[in-house]
């Protein structure tokens, strides 16, 4: 009996030292990931990176795309390229336990290349569609990956609390401003964002109406389209305003001066990450709400 007891003791010790293994997780691409709690993660999509950090698992992030700039610790984390075209070689070189990505940021061919190199890839649903409910589902899946379901529930409860407070503010005003988002790399080129985008979610949370809701996704800006949209306010990424020079530079863009927003000089900057719905969206929407209802510039 004694040898058997020793053997069972050794097996128990091995199992106790083994990494915890989460239940298999199925991505939106139909592929299942079955890994131990990851210690090295490459996260593609800034909202997913923020979820990982908000769950207290930021120390596992060894790589992200160039749009991953929050929190500040990411300045020390390796970058693996453009958010929509991550580098396969760059990811593999980091030897991650798993790659975490949203579907719009992980081309199917890229995912297959990574899987071919034995790198697990968990693809979650689009971060710009289906708004806050989809954000909560992504939070729960990431929490499941790390086996921290309580942290996931706490984070979603915090979201609900902040959004309820914001909704009270929205319900307290009678106006519903028309808001247009411009994605600009410079004064000569810009795009508007319609439905099924993170920006559309942001505008609605702030109590506004997307002035480009006549379309989905992104469309090139024209002077005629700008005038037709007739926004009361125009928002750009912080880096977008820098790209066109200043607020005065925005006012010189095609058609802007002919809109109510141009006449009132109601040009507002939003966080550079708002194209992807993340945990800070209640904060971003609250800031936008305040800007939409502040006195116009002289």
Residue pairs with C-beta under 8 A, 6 or more apart in sequence:
18 36
19 36
19 37
19 39
20 36
20 37
20 147
21 34
21 35
21 36
21 37
22 35
22 36
22 37
22 144
22 145
22 146
22 147
23 144
24 32
24 33
24 34
25 32
25 33
25 34
25 122
25 141
25 144
25 145
26 32
26 33
27 33
27 121
27 122
27 123
27 124
28 103
28 123
28 124
28 125
28 126
29 103
29 108
29 111
29 123
31 111
31 115
31 121
31 123
33 98
33 120
33 121
33 122
33 145
34 120
35 97
35 98
35 120
35 145
36 97
37 145
37 146
37 147
38 60
38 96
38 97
38 98
38 145
38 146
39 60
39 97
40 60
40 62
40 94
40 95
40 96
40 97
41 52
41 57
41 60
41 61
41 62
41 63
41 96
41 97
41 98
41 99
41 100
42 61
42 62
42 63
42 64
42 80
42 91
42 94
42 96
42 98
42 99
42 100
43 49
43 52
43 61
43 63
43 64
43 68
43 99
43 100
43 101
44 64
44 65
44 80
44 83
44 86
44 99
44 100
44 101
44 102
44 105
44 106
45 65
45 67
45 68
45 83
45 100
45 101
45 102
45 104
45 105
45 127
45 276
46 64
46 65
46 67
46 68
46 69
46 70
46 83
46 273
46 276
46 278
47 102
47 127
47 135
47 138
47 198
47 273
47 276
47 277
47 278
47 279
48 100
48 101
48 102
48 124
48 127
48 138
48 142
48 278
49 61
49 64
49 68
49 70
49 74
50 70
50 71
50 273
50 278
50 279
50 280
51 138
51 139
51 142
51 155
51 278
51 279
52 58
52 60
52 61
52 100
52 142
52 146
53 61
53 71
53 73
54 139
54 155
54 279
55 139
55 142
55 143
55 146
55 148
55 151
55 152
55 155
56 148
56 151
57 146
57 148
58 71
58 73
60 146
61 74
61 77
62 77
62 78
62 94
62 96
63 77
63 78
63 79
63 80
63 90
63 91
63 94
63 96
64 74
64 77
64 78
64 79
64 80
65 79
65 80
65 81
65 82
65 83
65 86
65 105
66 79
66 81
66 82
66 83
67 83
67 272
67 273
68 74
68 77
68 79
68 83
69 75
69 272
69 273
70 273
70 280
78 90
78 94
79 90
80 86
80 87
80 90
80 91
80 94
81 87
81 90
83 105
84 104
84 105
84 107
85 107
85 110
86 101
86 105
86 106
86 110
88 110
88 113
88 114
88 117
91 99
91 114
91 119
92 114
92 117
92 119
96 119
97 120
98 119
98 120
98 121
98 122
98 145
99 106
99 114
99 119
99 120
99 121
99 122
100 122
100 124
100 142
100 145
101 111
101 121
101 122
101 123
101 124
102 123
102 124
102 125
102 126
102 127
102 138
102 276
103 123
103 124
103 125
103 126
104 126
104 127
104 128
105 127
106 121
106 123
111 121
111 123
114 121
115 121
122 141
122 145
124 137
124 138
124 141
124 142
125 134
125 137
125 138
126 134
126 196
127 134
127 135
127 138
127 198
127 276
127 277
127 278
128 196
128 197
128 198
128 199
128 200
128 201
128 275
128 276
128 277
129 196
129 197
131 201
131 204
131 277
132 159
132 163
132 201
132 205
132 277
132 281
134 277
135 159
135 277
135 278
135 279
135 281
136 156
136 159
139 152
139 155
139 156
139 279
140 149
140 152
140 156
142 152
143 149
143 151
143 152
143 153
143 155
144 152
155 279
159 279
159 281
159 282
162 282
162 283
162 286
163 205
163 282
166 205
166 206
166 282
166 285
166 286
166 289
169 207
169 286
169 289
170 206
170 207
170 289
173 207
173 293
175 293
176 207
176 208
176 209
177 207
177 208
177 209
177 232
177 233
177 292
178 208
178 209
178 210
178 211
178 229
178 230
178 231
178 232
178 233
178 260
179 203
179 206
179 208
179 209
179 210
179 211
179 231
179 232
179 233
179 234
179 235
179 288
179 292
180 192
180 210
180 211
180 212
180 226
180 229
180 231
180 233
180 234
180 235
180 259
180 261
181 192
181 193
181 197
181 199
181 203
181 210
181 212
181 234
181 235
181 236
181 270
182 190
182 191
182 192
182 221
182 234
182 235
182 236
182 240
182 250
182 253
183 190
183 191
183 192
183 193
183 218
183 236
183 237
183 240
183 275
184 190
184 191
184 236
184 237
184 240
184 243
184 244
184 250
184 253
185 240
185 243
186 243
186 244
187 243
187 244
187 245
187 249
187 252
187 253
189 220
190 220
190 221
190 253
190 254
191 218
191 219
191 220
191 221
192 212
192 215
192 218
192 219
192 221
192 225
192 229
193 199
193 200
193 210
193 212
193 217
193 218
193 275
194 200
194 210
194 212
194 213
194 214
194 215
194 216
194 217
194 218
194 219
195 210
195 213
195 215
195 216
196 216
196 217
197 216
197 217
197 218
197 275
198 274
198 275
198 276
198 277
199 210
199 235
199 270
199 274
199 275
200 210
200 213
201 277
201 281
202 270
202 274
202 277
202 281
202 284
202 285
202 288
203 209
203 210
203 235
203 288
204 210
205 281
205 282
205 285
206 285
206 286
206 288
206 289
206 292
207 289
207 292
208 233
208 288
208 292
211 229
211 230
211 231
211 232
212 219
212 229
214 229
219 225
221 253
221 254
221 255
222 254
222 255
223 254
223 255
223 258
224 255
225 255
226 253
226 254
226 255
226 256
226 258
226 259
227 255
227 258
227 259
229 259
230 259
230 260
231 259
231 260
231 261
232 260
232 261
232 264
232 266
232 292
233 261
233 264
233 266
233 267
233 268
233 291
233 292
234 250
234 256
234 259
234 261
234 262
234 266
234 267
234 268
235 267
235 268
235 269
235 270
235 288
236 244
236 250
236 267
236 268
236 269
236 270
237 269
237 270
237 271
237 272
237 274
238 269
238 270
238 271
238 272
239 272
240 269
241 247
241 249
241 250
241 267
241 269
244 250
244 253
247 265
247 267
250 256
250 267
251 257
251 262
251 265
251 267
256 262
257 263
260 266
261 267
264 296
264 297
265 296
265 297
266 292
266 296
266 297
268 288
268 291
268 292
270 284
270 287
270 288
271 280
271 284
273 280
274 281
274 284
